[in-house]
Amino acid sequence: LMAEVVANRKEQIARRMAELEQEKLDALKERDRTLKAIAEQKALEEAEREEHHRKTMAFQHQLKGQMEFRDRLRALENEEEYRQQLRQYEAEATYQAKLRSALERPPDKMHPAWKQYYANNPSSSVY
């Protein structure tokens, strides 16, 4: 009877050891699967981060291009405005010169009475 109990106990211990060994193997497999899932998740997150960074950089580049275009356009507008002002100044100077010239010389066609008036008044600005 004792030999039977000892054999039965040894068999129970062997089964329990096999179960523990199987649990240990299962735990190792689960750990490997978890580590693999974590690595896949990290790779996915890294890919998403890189895609987000790429999109952000593309958007930044696009904004810089728009800003540069706007600055070039503003510079062209300022140049055109400056040239317009120069043309206006030149036109005003030409007008003033013609006006001064017209006021300094007597008119070509003048009624004889006005000619007599201006001839009699030396302070007049026509002669």
C-alpha atoms as one frame of an Amber mdcrd trajectory, in Angstrom:
protein
   0.000   0.000   0.000   2.783   2.396   0.859   4.501   1.710  -2.456   1.242
   2.400  -4.200   0.795   5.698  -2.284   4.390   6.694  -3.035   3.958   5.846
  -6.707   0.685   7.740  -6.824   2.306  10.719  -5.094   5.261  10.634  -7.515
   2.815  10.540 -10.396   0.935  13.558  -8.957   4.197  15.430  -8.487   5.299
  14.608 -12.036   1.950  15.790 -13.403   2.156  18.971 -11.354   5.733  19.552
 -12.564   4.583  18.995 -16.163   1.703  21.429 -15.604   4.073  23.990 -14.120
   6.472  23.496 -17.026   3.583  23.924 -19.489   2.393  27.059 -17.650   5.934
  28.382 -17.783   6.093  27.710 -21.547   2.672  29.300 -22.019   3.784  32.340
 -20.011   6.923  32.641 -22.160   4.839  32.370 -25.337   2.413  34.996 -24.006
   5.349  37.235 -23.090   6.775  36.844 -26.618   3.386  37.640 -28.160   3.017
  40.693 -25.893   6.521  41.926 -26.722   5.819  41.381 -30.424   2.506  43.291
 -30.131   4.268  46.116 -28.280   6.948  46.266 -30.974   4.285  46.330 -33.704
   2.398  49.087 -31.858   5.596  51.118 -31.459   6.384  50.672 -35.158   2.846
  51.750 -36.057   3.062  54.793 -33.783   6.474  55.684 -35.241   5.089  55.396
 -38.788   2.139  57.613 -37.818   4.490  60.117 -36.187   6.689  60.204 -39.295
   3.624  60.659 -41.532   2.372  63.466 -39.303   5.829  65.082 -39.372   5.953
  64.754 -43.172   2.522  66.357 -43.527   3.477  69.120 -41.113   6.669  69.843
 -43.034   4.768  69.862 -46.346   2.219  72.270 -44.880   5.013  74.454 -43.504
   6.709  74.477 -46.919   3.415  75.391 -48.567   2.849  78.235 -46.103   6.371
  79.546 -46.674   5.735  79.486 -50.407   2.506  81.419 -49.957   4.240  83.949
 -47.726   7.089  84.400 -50.213   4.600  84.837 -53.043   2.652  87.405 -51.024
   5.894  89.251 -50.197   6.966  89.286 -53.863   3.524  90.520 -54.857   3.650
  93.254 -52.218   7.121  94.286 -53.397   5.882  94.496 -56.983   2.904  96.560
 -55.875   5.204  98.898 -53.936   7.484  99.247 -56.962   4.534 100.030 -59.212
   3.209 102.554 -56.692   6.666 104.194 -56.541   6.870 104.370 -60.351   3.350
 105.847 -60.451   4.374 108.509 -57.937   7.470 109.306 -60.011   5.298 109.667
 -63.121   2.962 111.957 -61.198   5.891 114.066 -59.948   7.272 114.288 -63.484
   3.856 115.238 -64.878   3.460 117.877 -62.168   6.931 119.275 -62.897   6.151
 119.381 -66.632   2.833 121.090 -65.929   4.491 123.655 -63.629   7.176 124.367
 -66.254   4.559 124.862 -68.982   2.464 127.040 -66.669   5.463 129.171 -65.721
   6.425 129.486 -69.383   2.882 130.460 -70.328   2.682 133.037 -67.560   6.070
 134.574 -68.381   5.347 135.362 -72.042   2.537 137.507 -73.329  -0.240 135.849
 -75.217   0.181 135.723 -78.987  -3.356 136.747 -79.744  -4.551 139.700 -77.719
  -7.190 142.311 -78.309  -5.641 145.675 -79.179  -7.253 147.304 -76.136  -5.541
 144.856 -73.812  -2.237 145.431 -75.587  -2.670 149.142 -74.990  -3.582 148.504
 -71.330  -0.512 146.372 -70.698   1.703 148.816 -72.561   0.464 151.663 -70.328
   0.878 149.678 -67.093   4.533 148.694 -66.689   3.770 146.723 -63.505   1.729
 144.192 -65.412   3.069 140.652 -65.504   2.222 139.991 -69.116   5.119 142.044
 -70.588
